[in-house]
Amino acid sequence: MSVSAKEVKILRDRTGAGMLDCKKALEETGGDVEAAVDVLRSRGAAKAAKRSGRAANEGTVGHYLHHGGRIGVIVEVNCETDFVANTDEFQELARDLAMHIAASNPLAVSEEDLPEEVVARERAVYVEQVNQEGKPEQVREKIVEGKLRKFLEETTLLKQPFVKDPDRTIEELVTETSAKTGENIRVARFARFEVGGEG
């Protein structure tokens, strides 16, 4: 199937992938742009996974002020080179992350960053809930694990649905930017301040 330059450009503008990659993805999907986006995203994720072992010592601090200065966020996002740190894609990612953190108030970047006592406390609450509900013994642990998984998805930044596009998680957003820039990108840390709040 022949693919037009216009179709390639549309796909390239949407994904940031190379011309040849866009052309191949469109050929594979019979010119279906949406399917081609998915093909490129899955390949980008695979490439990003390979990059994840590389050092990310450059980057930027993104920031966001919300509600007339009542909520403020700073977030450190790292990449491999100062060249990528200064690109529009990377700067936009840092801004989007800060805005998302202001709106969604995650507790930590990832599950590994959550204090063990927080996870233990949640687990204890779920165990008590399941016991009170009188669920059969053999399914109690599965129910507790399901509730705990949902808690982690809701409270860790990388697992949260992106507020501007809930079909993607923050982890997918970071992976896509990594695919576009060709570098390992990671969210190092963040701080969220709210007037009259604790965090």
Summary of the structure (lengths in Angstrom):
residues: 199
radius of gyration: 20.2
end to end distance: 54.8
largest distance: 62.7
contacts: 591
relative contact order: 0.17
helix: 58%
strand: 18%
